[in-house]
């Protein structure tokens, strides 16, 4: 007997109803007519009514002429999620179709992210200037599903009734709060409000009650709390989930060990950062009798504990991924699992999914074995100490000073503590060089730039923003994980097993044309056809600027020209990595797609390739898993980015009036965007503050040009700025331009 999947599956009944209404002559039917014309005699009228209601709530059907239903596609209406601009107007993005513009007056109480029905009026090319494409104009007629049950914002007591101004500038509605429902929050304090009444056609004011008091802007940690609630990231586990997590045994039972390949005697280690608390991957490298390498990648068998259909599974699906902030993480799984039985802690028996890959001296994957195993890691190694061992052994170059919180043991202590593993680590490095050469040969793109690392003190205040270290140990583990992900994806494809793949598609040709023009300014030539560019060409450009002052800026430009990677039930390949097959397999503690891949592998090992009803059931669920995982990943990225930008603004509060060097990374009609050297902070120079001329914006050339002097300011220019002001609410920093390419710039008073 097969188990049901963890989430509701796409309804065959709903599909039958939409197919029926799409047929000629059946395009406007009452519920009774739909029930009578369906081919399935076992379906009841009540079941049809419920399915029609769900389709209506999804924006697929619309009730017209009373209670007769039509597919939305046959009406002058459209449905979609509305994205609200801070100025109050909204847009429903249509993908390949025309976007729908909604004037502020036509929003009718809809809020950012709501699923709405819009009546389309007419084609209005006059809006083309706004988005550089034709738009259809519409008016909201119905809100099908609200995106916000709660809204985070600043409470104001004022003279009358208290109200909350949403922190999200895209929510264009203040929220009234009864004086008894403020939880005694102070004036100006950040709060989370549960909405009791939404804005509508009659009133643009919402009503609600304070359910959390978060603190004042500027207090340590409040920024993270605000962003978590703004993006509705689940941060408390429901009692039933914690109860289920606590019921999981804390040790591996002998009977389970007996079912698996025993790897407890192999020299397997974890290699992670100093502050890591959960360890879901471990590695070892051996030599085969023929001299080839055997790479072992061992991943925590989370699927053994988070079973399909369980409360833990439902919560993991809802969260989709762990979210990481400076000094804090919001995990996908409860800590008792992520830091306990699922974590590959040192010298403790743990259940794993292993892949052994035989690799020859040219980097070719000669053979592979995928199996369930039990391991007992020898050590919990850090990137810092593995790098130090390799440097001390003379097989790697020093990578410069590490981070302030990275502790590198002296050479004699390293040898005393890890001497028995030195040969294993040197063997890992030898394999890394082989894999790295293979990756370079296929033209894989490597965005190997340090990122901003926010360092906090004991009170949670920002001590410094420094470049995160990436030494050879980081790259070594990255190559091993890439190899495992590629092999697992290939395994699923070759046996025709349903999978969940990590997909990255060819860049948009127009974006590459824009990149091509910018590169000319730096005497860099983009070779080949933008319609059929290979990743190796972009990697060649990145290598040509490595070590130059423009490296960070130009690398970011190349990155912006590419599409975003996503999850898909289809194996579409990974452009940036230059791989035909790729999936995520190596982080099931923190990513839901990896957990799904583990389940497919487990079924493959235990039952063989899926077929029949079970295969149909699995394949029907995978698009939903892919869509949810991609959306949750975007939400996590947005949250991490917003907190990082906020931290940078807080860090710059005491630097108003100070001068810094930087580079122009953006040119707009309203000013210049400047990245500061060394400290990973971006700010804007308003064009209204730049004196010496009247500056005209030249869009195609990405520059400002002086009308009388013909002097230019353009992408990549070296500048000196002064920090003028900080707007913490908007996460914005204003600069004043002092010099461009060493020449002083006059100041224009506003």
N, C-alpha and C positions, 0 to 999 in steps of 0.2 A: 504494500500500500504506500503510495507516494504522499509526502507531506505537502500541504498547501504552501505557496510562496508567502513571504513575509508581508506582502502588501496586496491590496485589491488589484486584480488584474483587469486589463481592458475588457469591457463587456462585449460579448458577441451579440447580445440583444441590442445594445446601442448601435453597433455597427449595422445590424440588420435594419434598424429603424432609419438610419441615415441613408443606407442604400435604397430603401423603399421610397423615401422622400426625394431622392435624386432621379428616380425614374419618371419619364414623361407621363403626365396625367396624374401623378401622385404627389404633386408638389405643395399641396395645401390640404392637410387632413386633420380631422379631430382625433382624439385618443382612441375612441371606439373604432373609427375607420382604420387607424394604424393597426390596432389589435386584430381586426378581422382579416386584414390583407397580409399579415405576416405568415410565413410558411410554417412556423413552429407551432403545432397544436397544443404543446405542453405549457406554453407561456400564458400566464394569467393576465387579465386586464390591469390588475393592481401593479404587477411587475412592469407592464408597459408604461403605466402612468409614472412610476418611480424613475424609469429609465429616461422618459421624456423630460421629467423635472431636472434630472442630472444634466442632460444635454442642454437644457435651457440655461442652467446655471454655469455651464462651461462656455456659453456663447456660441453653441453650434446651431441651436434651434431658436426660433422666435415665435411667440404667440401673436398672430395677426387675425383681424376680423373675429374678435372674441377669443374662443379657445381652439382655433384651428392653427396648426403649426406648419411652419415652412423652414427649410434650411436657410440660414442667414445669407448664404451666397446668392439666393434668388430674390433678395430684398435690397432696398437702398440703404441697408444698415450694415455696419461692420462691428466686430468685437475685437478687443485687444486690451493689453495693459497700457495705461496712459503714463507717459513720462512727463512730469511737470517741470517747466523751466523756472528758475528763481524769480523771473518776472511775472509768473502767473499763468502763462499760456501752456498748453499741453500738446504733446505729439504722440500718436500711435505709429510706431515704426512698422512699415509693411514688408520689410525684407525685399523680395523681388518686386513686390507691388508698390504702388505709390504710398508715401506716408500721409497720414491724416493730421492736419493742423486744427487745433481746437482753441479758439480765442478764450481769453480769461473769462469773459461773460458767458461763454457757452459751456464752461466746465460743470456748472450746476451742482457744485458740492463734491465733485470727484476729487480724490486726493492722489498724490503720487503713488504709482504702483497698483492702483485699483484696476480690476477687470471691469470694463465698461462696454456698453452698447452705444454706438455713435450713429446718428443719422447723417448721411453724407448729402451735402447741398449741391456743390458744383465743383468743377475743375477750376482752380484759381492760379494761373501761372504767375500772378503778381507776387506770390509768396516764394517764388523761385530763388530770389536773392537771399532769403533768410537761410536756406539750407543748400543752395546751389542745386536744387532739383525741384521738379514740379510737385505740388502738394494738392491734396484734396481737402476741402474745408468741411468740418463736421461739427455736430453739437451732441453732447452727451444726453442720452434719453433715459439711461438706466445704469445703475451701478450693480453689477452682478456679484462681485466678491470684493470685500474690503481687504486692503493690504495691511492695514494697521489696526490691531486691537489695542495697542498701547502706543503712546507718543512720548518721547523724551524732550524736555525743554526747560526753560528758565521760568520760575514762578515769580510773578509780580503781584504784590498786594494792592498797590494803588490806593485810590480813594474809595472805590466801590467794591464790586465783587472781584475776588482774586482771579487771575487768568495766567495761562502758561503760553509762552511764545515758543513754538517748536524749534529745536536746535537745527533740524533739517530745513534748509532754506527752500526746498522743493515742496514742503507742506505749507500751503498758503492760507492757513486758517488758525487763528488763536483758539484756545480751549478754555472755556469758562469753568471755574471750579467753585463749588459751594464752600463758604468759609469753614464749615465743619469737616470738609474733606481734604484738607491740606497736609495732614499729618504733622502740623506745626512747623512746616518748612519755613525757613527764613526768606525774606525778600531777596531775590536774586539767586536763590539756590537752585541747583539742577535737580529736577524731579522726573519720575516716570509716571505718566497719567494713563489710567485705563479709561477708554472712551465709552460713555453711556449713550451719547447721541452724536451722530455724524452730521456734518454740514449738508445742506440740501438746497433745493431751488429757493426756498423761502428764507433761509438764513445761512450765511457763510461761517457762522460761529459753531464750533463743536462744544460739547459738554463732557466733563469727565471728573474723575476723582484721583487724587494722588495715591499711588500704591507703593512707591519707593522714594526715599529722599537720598540723593546721591552725594551731595556736598557742593561746595563752591568751586567754580572754575578756577584752576590754578593749584588746588590742593592735590597732593600726590595721589595718583590712581583714578581720579575722577574722570580724566579724559578717556581712559579705557572703559570705565563703566558706562559713560555716555554713548560711546561708539557701539558697544555691545548691544545696548538697548535700541539705538537708532536703527541698526540693521537687523534687529530681532534675532540675535544669535542665542540659541538655548545655552544657558550657563548654569542651570541647576538640574540635576537628574531627578526625575519623578521617583517617589518612594518605591513603586513596583520595580523599577529598573535597578535601584540600589539593592533592593531585597534579592532580586535574581542574581546580581553580581556577587553579593555576599554568600550566596549558596554554592558558588563554584569552589571546589576543593582547592586548597592552597598548595598542595603538593601533587606530584605526578604519581598516580597509582601504578604498582608493578604490572598489573594486568594490561594496562595500556602500553607500557614499555615493551611488553612481550610481542605486541602486534607490529612493532616498527623496526626499522633498520637502526641498529645501535651504533651511534657515532661518538659515544662518550669518551673514547680513548684518543680521538683525533685532536690535533692541536688547533682547536677552533677558538677564535677570540672575537670580541666586539671592539669596534673602533668608532668612538663618538666624541662629541665635544665635552668639555669639562662640566658643563651644567646639565647635561642630558640626564633624564630620570627614567625614561623608558627606552629599552633596547630591543628593537624588533628585527635586527639583521646581524648576523655573525658570518665570519669568513675563515677559510683556510686554503692554502695552496700546496699541492704535492706534485711530485714528479711521477709520471707513468713509467712503466718499464721501458717504453720506447723513447723516453726522453721528452715527451710532450708534457705540458702543464696540465694538471687537473685542478680547476677552480671549484671550490665548494662554497656555495652561497646558501645559508640556512636562515629561514625566515620564520618568525614566531607563528605557530599554527593557531591563530586567533579563531579561525572558523570552527575549531574543535570545541571552543568554549562559547562563542557567540553563534548559536544555532539558528538556522533559518526559521522565521516565524516567531522567535522569542521576543520578549520585551526589550532585551538588549539590542536585538537586531533592528527592531522598529526605531529605537532611539538613535542608533548608529546611522540608519538610513536618513532620518530627519536631520541629523547634524552634518553628515556627509564627510566631514573632515575636522581635524583639530585645528584650532586657530591660535597663532603664536604672537604674543605682544612682548615688549620689553618687560622682563620681570614677571610675566604671567602667561599661562596657557589655558585655553578652554578646550579640554580634551574631547575626543569623540566617544571614548569609553571611560567608565568609572575608574578611578585611580586604583582600586583594589585589583582590577584586571591589568590596566596599562602599565602600572609600576610593580605589579605583583606577578601572578601566575603566567601572564602573557609576555612578560619582559625577560629577556635572555640575560638574567643577572649572573654574575660570575660564580662558577663552581657549584651551580645548582642545576639539577636535572630539569630540562624544559622540552616540551613537544614542539617540533618544527616541521616545516616543509622544506626539503632540501633539493637543490639541483647541482649535480656534478657535471661540469663541462670540460671535456678534453679539448685542449687548444694547442695547435702546433706552433712552431717558432715563427710562422708568418701570420699568426693571429687568426687562423681559420678554425672554426668550430668543427672538430672532427667527430665528436660523439657527445651525447648528453643522456643523463638519467635524472628523472624526476620522481621523488619518492617521499613518503612520510618517514620521519626520523625522530630520534631523541638525542639531545646533545647535552654536554656539560662544559660550558666555555671555560678555558684555562685562565683568562684574564679579562678585565674590563680596561681596555687600552684607550688612550686619548689621542686625538690628532697631533697634539703638541709633542707628546713623548714618542710616538711612532716616527714623526718627522725628525726628532732629535736623534733617535737610534740610527736612522738612515743617513743623516748628516755625519754622525760620529763614525759610522762605518765607511764613509767616503763614497757612498753610492748615490747621494742626492746633494744638491747645492743648498746652502742656507737660504731661507725664504724671507729673511728680515725679522725684525722684532715681532713677537706675538702680541696678543691682546693682554691688557693689564690683568685679567683674571685667569690667564693661562699659566700654569705652573710647569716649568720644564725642569725635570730632575737633572742634577749634575751627571756627567758621563759615567763616573764610577758607580753612582747609585743606580743609574739606568742598567748598567751591565750586571750589577748585583741582583737587581729585582727581575729583570727581563732577559737575562743572558741566555736562558734556555730557549727563548723564542726568537733570538736574533736571526738565525738562519731562515726561519719561517718568514720573518718580515722582509729579509733581503730577497727571498724567493717571490714574495708578493710584489715587490718593487720590479723585479725582472719581468714578471707577467704584465704588470701595469704598463711598462714601456712597450711591450709587444702589442697590447690592446690599444694603446695610445697611437702607435704607428698605424694600426689597422683603421682606426677612426679617422686619422688625418688623411689616409689614402682614399677614403670614400668621400672626403670633403665635408665631414660633419662640422656644423657650426658650434663654436665654443665661446659663449659669452662669459669669459673668465675674468670678470672685474670684481673687485671688492665691493661689498655693500655697506651701508651705514649700520653701525652697531651702537645702539644707545646703551650706555653704561650708567647704572643707577647706584646711589649710595644706600646706606642702611635704612634711611627714612623714605626711600622711593623717589628722591629728587635726582635730577639728571646731573651726573658728574662729568660726563664727556660724551661726544659723538666721534667715534673713530672708525677707521676702515676695518671691516671684519677680515680676519686672516684666512687665506686659502693657501695652505702649503701642499706638499706632495702627498701627504696622507689623505687630505680631503679628495684630491683628484684620484688617488688610488681606489678609494671606496666608491667614488662615483663611477669609475670605469667598471668595477666589478658588478655594481647594481645595474648598470646599463646592459651588461652582458647577460645577466640573469633575466631581466625583463624581455630582452630580445628573444632569448631561447624559449621562455615560457609562451610568449605570443606565437612563435613559430610552431611550438608543440600543439597549441590549440588549433591553429590553422590547418596543420598537416593531417590531423585526425578528424577534421571537420566538426570540432566541438564548439558550441556557442561560447563566445567570449565577450569581454568588455575591453576595448582597445583605447590606447592613448594616441590620438590622431593630431597631426599637424600638417596643414595643407599648404600648397604653393602660395607664395605672396601675391597680392593684388598687383597686376602690371602697372596700374596708374601710380601706386605708391612707390614702386621701383623706379618709375620715370622721374618722380619728384626727387627720390634719393640720388638718382643719376646726376641731376642738375646741381644738387648741393655738393656732391663729391667733386664736381668740376672746379668749384671754388677753392678746393684744397689740392688741386692738381692730381686728383685721383680718377682713374678711368675705370668705368664700369663696362666690362666686356660681355659680349654675347647679347642674346635677345631676352628682353624682360618677360616675354610671354613664356619662355621655357628656361628660366634661370635655374642653375643647379646650386645646391648649398655651398659647394666648393668655391664658387665665385665670391659669395658673401664672406666666406671664411678668409679668402685671399685678401680682401679689403681690410678685414679686421687685423690680420697679421701685419699688413703694411703700415698700420697706424699704431701698432703696439709700442708702448714706451714713449710715445709723443705726448705733448701737453693736451692734444685734442682727442686722445684715445677715449676717455670717458664719454665725451660729447658725441663723437662719431659712432661709437659702439651703441649708444642709446638711439641714435638716428636709425641705424640698421635694425635694431630691435623693434622700433616703432613701425618700420616698413613691413613687418611680418604679421601674419595672422596669429590669432590666439590658439593655443592647443586646447583640445577638449576631449571628452570621452564619447565613444561611439560603440554601438553594437556591430558596426562594420569595420573591417580591417582595411583602413585606407592609407596606412603608412605614415611615417613621421619625416616631414621634409627637413627640418633643421638637423636631425640626427642622421639623415641619409639612410634610413632604415625602411625596409618594406613591411616588416612586422614589428609591432611594439605594443607593450601593455604595461600597466603598473601592477607589480607583484610583491614588491619588497617592503611595503610599509602598511600592513593591515591594521596595526594599532591605531594609526592616525588617518587612514584613507579608506572610505567605503569601497571604491572600485577594486582595491587590492583584495578585500575580503570576498567580493564576488568571484574574482579570478581564482582564489583559493578553493571556493566551493566547486567551481567547474573542474578544477584539477582533482579534487577529492572524488567527485563522481566518476571522472575518467579512470582513476586508479582503481576504485572499488567496483564500478559497474560496467566500465567500458563506455564508448561513445553513446551519447543520448539518442533516442529515437522515439517515435510515436507521440503519445499524448504528453509525456514528460518533456520531450524536446520542444513541442509546440508551446507548452506552458512557460518554459524557460525563455524561449526566444521572444515570446510576447512581453515578458517582463523586462528584458534587457534595454529596450529604448527608454523605458521609464527610469531605470537605474542610471543610464548614461546622462539623460537630461538633468535629473536631480543632482547627480554628482558634479556635473559641469557648473550648474547654477550655484551650488554650495561652495565650490571652489572659488568662483567669482566673488561671492559674498565674503569669504574669508580673505581673499586678496584685497578687496576694497577696505575691509576693516583694518587689516594690518597696515595698508598704505596710509589710511586716514590717521591712525594713531601715530604712525611714524612722522607724518607731516606735522601733527600737533606737537609731538615731542620736540621737533626741531624749532618750532615757533617758541615754545616755552624756553628752550635752551638759549634762544637769541634775545630774551627779554632784557638782560642786563648788558647787551652789546649795542644798544641804540647810540649812535654817534661815533661808533668805531668804523674804521676803514678796512676793507678786505679786497683781495684780488679775486677775479672770477673770469668766466667765459660766457658769452652770449649763446644761450641754447634755444631761444625762441624769439621771433619777431612778429608783432601783431600791430594793428592800427593804433592801439591804445598804449603800446610800450614795448619794452624789452624784458625778456626773462633771462635771469643771470644765475648760473650755478657757481657757488663760491668754491674756491680751491680748498682741498683738504677736509672741510667739515660737512660736506654733503647737504648743504642748505641751498634752497632756491628762493629767489625773491623777484620782484618786478620793479622796473624803473618806468613810471608813467611818462608817456611822451610829453605830456603837458609840463613836466619839470625839466625837460632838456632844452637848454637855451642855445643861443648862437645861430639859430636859423629856424625856418619853418620846415618841419620834417614830414615828408610825404612817405606813405607806406606803399611799397612796391611788392605786391603779393607773390608774383611768380619768381622774383629774385630773392625773396626772403630777406628784405633789408629796408631800412629807412634811409631816405636821401634828402639832403638839405636842398631846398628850392633855389637858394642863391649861391651857396658855396659849393654845391654838388658833393659835399662830403657825405660819406656813407657809413652806416652802422649795420653790420650784418652778422649772420650766424657764424660762430667760431671766433669772433673778435675777442681779444684779451682786454679786460676792462678793470678799472678800480672803482669801487663803489663805497658809499657810506650807508650804514643802516639808518634809515630815516624813521620808521615807525613799525609797530607790531600790532596786528589785529588778531587776538587770540581766538575770538569767536569764529572768524572766517578762515583761520589758519593761513593768514597772508602776511607777508613781510614786504614792506616798501623800501626800496633802495633809492639813493640819489647818485647819479652818475658823476664821477669825478674825472676819469680819464678813459679814453679809448685808444688802444694800441700806443700807450705812452703819451698821448697828447691830451691836454686839459680840455674839459668841456664846460662851457658857461652854464650857470644855473639860472633857471627861469622861475621867478617867484610866482606863486599861485594866489 
